[in-house]
Amino acid sequence: MDGTAFILVTAIILMAAFSLGWFSYWLMHRFTRVAGGDMGEMDRLSQMLHEAEETRDQAIMYLEQRESELNNQIAQTEAELRAAMEGLRDARAEAEEMRIYIERMHANS
C-alpha cells in the first residue's frame, strides 16, 4: 500500500467516523429535545411548583407560630390550674379547721 492509498483510506475512515458521530448526535438530540410548545408548559409547571413551595413554606411558618401560641396557652392554663388547686387545697384546709372549731364550740356549750 503506497502513501496515497493510505491517506485515502484514512480519510474515508475518519469521514465515516465523523458521519456516524454526527448522525448519532442528531438522532439523540431529536429524541431528547424539548419542543417549543413543551417549553411553555415546563415554564408554567415550574412557576406552579414555585408557588406551591411558597405556599407550603407559609403554611409551615403558620403552623409553627400557632403551635408556639398553643404551647404558651397550655402553659398558662396549667399554671392557672396549679394555682386553683392550691387555692382549693387551702380552702378545704380552712373549711376543715372551721368545722373542727365549730364542733369544739358546740361541744363546749
Z-matrix of the N, CA and C atoms (Angstrom, degrees):
N
C 1 1.434
C 2 1.533 1 107.11
N 3 1.309 2 114.69 1 124.10
C 4 1.454 3 118.24 2 -179.15
C 5 1.527 4 110.68 3 -87.20
N 6 1.303 5 119.81 4 178.34
C 7 1.469 6 125.88 5 -173.92
C 8 1.521 7 112.62 6 -64.77
N 9 1.322 8 117.27 7 -39.16
C 10 1.464 9 120.29 8 -178.45
C 11 1.516 10 110.77 9 -67.19
N 12 1.299 11 118.36 10 -43.11
C 13 1.464 12 122.05 11 179.46
C 14 1.527 13 110.17 12 -65.20
N 15 1.329 14 115.92 13 -39.36
C 16 1.472 15 119.93 14 178.52
C 17 1.525 16 111.24 15 -62.33
N 18 1.337 17 115.59 16 -44.58
C 19 1.466 18 120.25 17 179.12
C 20 1.528 19 110.03 18 -64.19
N 21 1.303 20 117.59 19 -41.83
C 22 1.460 21 122.00 20 -179.84
C 23 1.525 22 110.53 21 -64.48
N 24 1.310 23 118.93 22 -44.71
C 25 1.465 24 122.49 23 179.06
C 26 1.537 25 110.29 24 -64.69
N 27 1.327 26 116.57 25 -42.47
C 28 1.460 27 120.88 26 178.40
C 29 1.525 28 110.49 27 -63.06
N 30 1.326 29 118.24 28 -42.28
C 31 1.466 30 122.28 29 178.77
C 32 1.518 31 110.74 30 -63.59
N 33 1.318 32 117.71 31 -40.97
C 34 1.473 33 121.29 32 178.92
C 35 1.527 34 110.38 33 -65.50
N 36 1.321 35 117.32 34 -42.45
C 37 1.468 36 121.28 35 178.74
C 38 1.526 37 110.83 36 -63.57
N 39 1.348 38 116.00 37 -45.29
C 40 1.461 39 119.49 38 178.53
C 41 1.525 40 111.74 39 -64.35
N 42 1.332 41 117.57 40 -39.92
C 43 1.462 42 120.84 41 177.77
C 44 1.520 43 110.64 42 -65.23
N 45 1.324 44 118.45 43 -39.20
C 46 1.465 45 121.93 44 178.23
C 47 1.529 46 109.80 45 -66.29
N 48 1.336 47 118.26 46 -41.32
C 49 1.462 48 121.11 47 179.03
C 50 1.528 49 109.87 48 -65.10
N 51 1.344 50 117.58 49 -43.12
C 52 1.461 51 121.46 50 178.00
C 53 1.532 52 110.21 51 -61.69
N 54 1.316 53 116.97 52 -45.34
C 55 1.475 54 120.97 53 -178.97
C 56 1.523 55 110.84 54 -63.90
N 57 1.318 56 117.19 55 -42.77
C 58 1.462 57 120.83 56 178.86
C 59 1.534 58 110.83 57 -64.17
N 60 1.324 59 117.46 58 -41.69
C 61 1.462 60 121.08 59 177.62
C 62 1.519 61 111.52 60 -65.03
N 63 1.335 62 116.69 61 -44.87
C 64 1.457 63 119.89 62 179.43
C 65 1.516 64 110.88 63 -63.50
N 66 1.326 65 118.18 64 -41.82
C 67 1.454 66 121.99 65 179.75
C 68 1.534 67 111.26 66 -65.07
N 69 1.332 68 117.51 67 -42.11
C 70 1.467 69 119.54 68 179.16
C 71 1.530 70 110.30 69 -66.86
N 72 1.360 71 118.33 70 -37.01
C 73 1.464 72 120.64 71 176.77
C 74 1.525 73 109.97 72 -64.00
N 75 1.328 74 116.48 73 -46.39
C 76 1.460 75 121.35 74 -179.43
C 77 1.531 76 110.26 75 -61.01
N 78 1.335 77 116.39 76 -43.40
C 79 1.460 78 121.02 77 -179.61
C 80 1.531 79 110.49 78 -64.53
N 81 1.315 80 117.04 79 -45.49
C 82 1.459 81 120.58 80 179.37
C 83 1.532 82 110.21 81 -64.93
N 84 1.321 83 117.57 82 -43.23
C 85 1.457 84 121.27 83 -179.98
C 86 1.531 85 110.90 84 -63.96
N 87 1.293 86 117.37 85 -37.45
C 88 1.465 87 121.79 86 -179.19
C 89 1.522 88 111.18 87 -65.54
N 90 1.324 89 117.90 88 -38.49
C 91 1.463 90 120.52 89 -177.86
C 92 1.525 91 113.37 90 -84.18
N 93 1.327 92 117.51 91 -22.03
C 94 1.458 93 118.75 92 -175.55
C 95 1.523 94 113.99 93 -107.02
N 96 1.294 95 118.67 94 -8.12
C 97 1.464 96 119.30 95 -177.17
C 98 1.522 97 111.03 96 -73.02
N 99 1.311 98 114.82 97 156.30
C 100 1.455 99 121.68 98 178.76
C 101 1.513 100 107.37 99 -100.51
N 102 1.305 101 115.93 100 127.93
C 103 1.458 102 120.42 101 -179.11
C 104 1.527 103 109.69 102 -70.95
N 105 1.319 104 117.43 103 161.22
C 106 1.453 105 122.04 104 -178.25
C 107 1.512 106 112.80 105 -60.47
N 108 1.316 107 118.11 106 -40.21
C 109 1.459 108 121.32 107 177.85
C 110 1.510 109 111.72 108 -66.11
N 111 1.311 110 116.29 109 -36.51
C 112 1.463 111 120.71 110 177.93
C 113 1.527 112 111.29 111 -68.48
N 114 1.322 113 117.67 112 -28.58
C 115 1.457 114 121.25 113 -179.84
C 116 1.522 115 109.95 114 -65.76
N 117 1.324 116 117.16 115 -40.41
C 118 1.466 117 120.44 116 176.35
C 119 1.514 118 111.45 117 -62.95
N 120 1.307 119 115.57 118 -40.64
C 121 1.470 120 120.83 119 177.64
C 122 1.526 121 110.33 120 -63.98
N 123 1.331 122 116.76 121 -41.07
C 124 1.463 123 120.05 122 178.68
C 125 1.522 124 110.97 123 -65.42
N 126 1.336 125 117.24 124 -38.53
C 127 1.464 126 120.33 125 176.85
C 128 1.521 127 110.74 126 -63.13
N 129 1.321 128 116.63 127 -42.80
C 130 1.465 129 121.54 128 179.21
C 131 1.527 130 110.81 129 -63.70
N 132 1.321 131 115.92 130 -43.45
C 133 1.465 132 120.03 131 179.04
C 134 1.525 133 111.58 132 -65.81
N 135 1.324 134 117.09 133 -39.46
C 136 1.464 135 119.39 134 179.19
C 137 1.530 136 110.38 135 -67.24
N 138 1.338 137 117.73 136 -36.51
C 139 1.461 138 120.52 137 176.57
C 140 1.525 139 110.64 138 -65.47
N 141 1.325 140 116.69 139 -42.62
C 142 1.463 141 120.56 140 178.26
C 143 1.529 142 110.71 141 -63.50
N 144 1.325 143 116.97 142 -39.91
C 145 1.460 144 121.04 143 177.67
C 146 1.524 145 110.89 144 -63.38
N 147 1.312 146 116.30 145 -42.74
C 148 1.468 147 120.56 146 178.39
C 149 1.527 148 110.45 147 -61.61
N 150 1.326 149 117.21 148 -44.72
C 151 1.468 150 120.84 149 178.60
C 152 1.525 151 111.23 150 -63.75
N 153 1.325 152 116.47 151 -39.60
C 154 1.468 153 120.29 152 179.09
C 155 1.530 154 110.63 153 -65.04
N 156 1.332 155 117.30 154 -39.11
C 157 1.464 156 120.28 155 177.46
C 158 1.522 157 111.06 156 -65.37
N 159 1.336 158 117.42 157 -40.02
C 160 1.464 159 120.39 158 177.64
C 161 1.527 160 110.69 159 -64.04
N 162 1.316 161 116.34 160 -42.68
C 163 1.466 162 120.85 161 178.63
C 164 1.524 163 110.16 162 -62.81
N 165 1.314 164 117.11 163 -42.28
C 166 1.457 165 121.39 164 178.04
C 167 1.524 166 111.04 165 -61.62
N 168 1.347 167 116.21 166 -44.44
C 169 1.469 168 120.07 167 178.97
C 170 1.521 169 111.19 168 -62.25
N 171 1.336 170 116.86 169 -41.02
C 172 1.464 171 120.27 170 178.22
C 173 1.524 172 110.38 171 -64.78
N 174 1.331 173 116.97 172 -40.78
C 175 1.463 174 120.49 173 179.05
C 176 1.522 175 111.03 174 -64.28
N 177 1.311 176 116.92 175 -40.51
C 178 1.471 177 120.64 176 178.65
C 179 1.522 178 110.17 177 -64.03
N 180 1.346 179 116.44 178 -43.81
C 181 1.466 180 119.42 179 178.88
C 182 1.529 181 110.52 180 -62.79
N 183 1.345 182 117.37 181 -41.77
C 184 1.463 183 120.59 182 179.25
C 185 1.527 184 110.62 183 -63.07
N 186 1.328 185 116.21 184 -44.25
C 187 1.462 186 119.70 185 -179.75
C 188 1.523 187 111.86 186 -64.20
N 189 1.326 188 117.26 187 -40.14
C 190 1.464 189 120.14 188 178.04
C 191 1.524 190 110.68 189 -64.68
N 192 1.337 191 116.75 190 -41.51
C 193 1.462 192 120.87 191 178.48
C 194 1.526 193 110.13 192 -64.82
N 195 1.308 194 116.39 193 -44.69
C 196 1.473 195 120.97 194 -179.32
C 197 1.522 196 110.35 195 -64.61
N 198 1.340 197 117.06 196 -40.26
C 199 1.458 198 120.85 197 178.43
C 200 1.524 199 110.56 198 -62.38
N 201 1.335 200 115.95 199 -41.41
C 202 1.464 201 120.13 200 178.27
C 203 1.528 202 110.52 201 -63.15
N 204 1.329 203 116.96 202 -44.19
C 205 1.466 204 120.64 203 178.51
C 206 1.526 205 110.73 204 -60.99
N 207 1.321 206 116.36 205 -44.33
C 208 1.465 207 120.15 206 -178.90
C 209 1.527 208 111.36 207 -66.40
N 210 1.331 209 117.28 208 -38.30
C 211 1.470 210 120.02 209 176.95
C 212 1.523 211 110.91 210 -63.60
N 213 1.343 212 116.39 211 -40.75
C 214 1.471 213 119.48 212 176.57
C 215 1.526 214 110.51 213 -63.38
N 216 1.326 215 116.27 214 -42.41
C 217 1.463 216 120.21 215 179.79
C 218 1.533 217 110.67 216 -63.83
N 219 1.316 218 117.18 217 -40.07
C 220 1.468 219 120.88 218 178.11
C 221 1.523 220 110.03 219 -63.82
N 222 1.331 221 116.80 220 -42.70
C 223 1.467 222 120.18 221 179.47
C 224 1.523 223 110.67 222 -62.58
N 225 1.327 224 116.92 223 -41.98
C 226 1.461 225 120.25 224 178.20
C 227 1.525 226 111.16 225 -64.77
N 228 1.325 227 116.08 226 -42.96
C 229 1.467 228 120.21 227 -179.87
C 230 1.524 229 110.71 228 -63.90
N 231 1.326 230 116.96 229 -39.92
C 232 1.459 231 119.97 230 178.36
C 233 1.531 232 110.83 231 -66.13
N 234 1.330 233 117.09 232 -37.46
C 235 1.466 234 120.13 233 177.75
C 236 1.528 235 110.12 234 -65.45
N 237 1.336 236 116.11 235 -42.66
C 238 1.461 237 120.04 236 177.34
C 239 1.527 238 110.89 237 -63.43
N 240 1.328 239 117.15 238 -39.05
C 241 1.462 240 121.34 239 178.90
C 242 1.528 241 109.98 240 -63.93
N 243 1.337 242 116.77 241 -44.57
C 244 1.465 243 119.16 242 178.15
C 245 1.529 244 110.98 243 -60.54
N 246 1.340 245 116.11 244 -42.56
C 247 1.463 246 119.77 245 179.32
C 248 1.528 247 110.66 246 -64.34
N 249 1.331 248 117.14 247 -41.18
C 250 1.468 249 120.45 248 179.24
C 251 1.522 250 110.53 249 -66.06
N 252 1.326 251 117.42 250 -39.33
C 253 1.465 252 120.74 251 179.42
C 254 1.531 253 110.51 252 -65.90
N 255 1.326 254 116.61 253 -40.05
C 256 1.465 255 119.47 254 177.08
C 257 1.525 256 110.55 255 -64.93
N 258 1.337 257 116.71 256 -41.78
C 259 1.459 258 120.40 257 177.10
C 260 1.514 259 111.68 258 -62.49
N 261 1.332 260 116.45 259 -42.11
C 262 1.465 261 120.77 260 178.22
C 263 1.528 262 110.44 261 -64.38
N 264 1.328 263 116.91 262 -41.23
C 265 1.457 264 121.24 263 178.89
C 266 1.539 265 109.58 264 -62.49
N 267 1.325 266 116.78 265 -44.43
C 268 1.468 267 120.63 266 177.88
C 269 1.527 268 110.91 267 -63.51
N 270 1.339 269 117.14 268 -41.61
C 271 1.467 270 120.90 269 179.62
C 272 1.526 271 110.84 270 -64.50
N 273 1.322 272 117.10 271 -39.33
C 274 1.471 273 119.94 272 178.31
C 275 1.529 274 110.35 273 -65.61
N 276 1.337 275 115.12 274 -42.72
C 277 1.461 276 118.50 275 178.86
C 278 1.526 277 110.10 276 -63.25
N 279 1.309 278 117.47 277 -41.41
C 280 1.459 279 121.14 278 178.84
C 281 1.523 280 110.72 279 -66.03
N 282 1.340 281 116.49 280 -41.26
C 283 1.464 282 120.14 281 178.24
C 284 1.526 283 110.09 282 -63.55
N 285 1.325 284 116.80 283 -39.26
C 286 1.459 285 120.46 284 178.59
C 287 1.532 286 109.94 285 -65.05
N 288 1.325 287 116.42 286 -42.04
C 289 1.460 288 119.95 287 177.44
C 290 1.532 289 110.89 288 -62.90
N 291 1.331 290 116.89 289 -42.14
C 292 1.465 291 120.71 290 178.44
C 293 1.527 292 110.81 291 -64.03
N 294 1.335 293 117.15 292 -40.70
C 295 1.467 294 121.16 293 178.89
C 296 1.527 295 109.87 294 -61.76
N 297 1.338 296 114.90 295 -45.86
C 298 1.465 297 118.74 296 179.34
C 299 1.530 298 110.04 297 -63.22
N 300 1.325 299 117.05 298 -41.87
C 301 1.453 300 120.95 299 179.34
C 302 1.534 301 111.45 300 -62.33
N 303 1.342 302 116.49 301 -43.33
C 304 1.463 303 120.88 302 179.32
C 305 1.509 304 110.13 303 -65.91
N 306 1.329 305 117.67 304 -40.83
C 307 1.480 306 119.94 305 178.19
C 308 1.515 307 110.41 306 -63.02
N 309 1.328 308 119.32 307 -38.80
C 310 1.444 309 122.26 308 177.10
C 311 1.541 310 111.99 309 -65.16
N 312 1.339 311 114.40 310 -40.65
C 313 1.460 312 119.15 311 179.75
C 314 1.534 313 111.04 312 -64.73
N 315 1.344 314 116.86 313 -38.85
C 316 1.462 315 120.54 314 178.34
C 317 1.526 316 110.42 315 -71.38
N 318 1.324 317 115.26 316 -34.51
C 319 1.455 318 118.88 317 -179.99
C 320 1.533 319 110.58 318 -69.58
N 321 1.319 320 118.09 319 -34.43
C 322 1.470 321 122.27 320 -179.65
C 323 1.530 322 111.90 321 -77.70
N 324 1.304 323 118.05 322 -22.73
C 325 1.456 324 119.05 323 -177.41
C 326 1.489 325 113.76 324 -79.42
